[in-house]
Amino acid sequence: MDKAKKKTVREELLCSVLCSEFGACPFSFSDKSEQIQNYGCLPTPMDIVKMRVEHGKTWACHENPEKPCLGALKYLRKNGHPFKVIDKELVTEESNWGLYTN
């Protein structure tokens, strides 16, 4: 693997934390994240909660779609919702995520 592309575990975790707290993650509750939600590119936090609570589906991190969204998991846990990943097939931006939000 090219050294420039190889990330350490710490770097991957840092990316997730930065995204979920300061980036475009719907759970960063930032101007940037709201702008992207308004474009319809990402679901709202309440859409993601509904996916998990009503359908058992977990939203993937949009920066690394192979991992669950850290912001969503933290929000679900903090608010007393089920937060553990039970369906390993994560919902991504490319998925038809609207099926789980209506």
N, C-alpha and C positions, 0 to 999 in steps of 0.2 A: 504494500500500500504506500502511496506517495506520502512522504512525511508532512507535506503541507496540508493534506486532507485528513490525516490521522488526528483524532481528538482523544485526549485522555478522558477517563471517567470523570475526573474533577471538572474539566472543561464542559463536558456534556451536561453535568448537573448544574453548573454555573449558568449555562445557556438556558436551561429550563427555569431556574430561579429568576434570572433576569427577565425572561419573557413573561413569566407569570406575574411578576410584580411591576415591571416597568415597560414592557413591550406592547405588542399588539394583541396579546392574549385578552379574550373577553373579560377575564377575571382580574385584569390589572386596573379596570375601571378608569382608564385614561382617555384623554381626548383622541389619541391615536386609535385605541381599540374601538371607541364609539364611532369614529369616522369609518373604519373598516366594516363594522356591523351595519352602518347606515347604507353602505354600498351593497350589502347583501352577500359579502364574501364569507363572513363568519356568522354563526348563530349568536344570539344574545346569551348572556349568562343564564337567564331563565329558560331559554330553549334547551340549553345543555343540561340543566337540572332536570327538566322534564324528560329528556332522553334517558337519563339514568334512573330516575325515580319511577317513571311510568313504563319504560320499555327495557330497562336493564342494560342499556347501551352506554358505553363510555366514550367521551369525546377524546380524540387524539390531539396531541400537541401539534399545532400547525407548523412549527419549526422542525419537528421531528415526528412525523406521523406514525412511527413505529412504537412510540411511547405514549402513555396516557397524559392528558393535560394536567400538569401539576396544579395550576390555578383552580381547575374544576375540582380536583380531588380535595384540595385544602378547603375550598368553599363548602363543598358537600359535607365534609366532616365537621367543620365549624358550626354548621347550621343543623346538625342532627339528621342529615339524610344518609342513605346508604352510599358509601364511597368506594368500597372495594370493587376491583375489576372482576366481574363474573363472566363476561363474554369477551374472550381474547380478541375478537374481531372488532377493532376500534372504529369509530365513526370518524371519517376524515373530511376535509374540504371537498375531495373528489367524490365522496359518497353522496347518495341522495339523502342528505341529512334532514331534509324537509319532511320525510316520511315520519320522523320521530318528534317533530315539533308541532304538528297540527292536531 
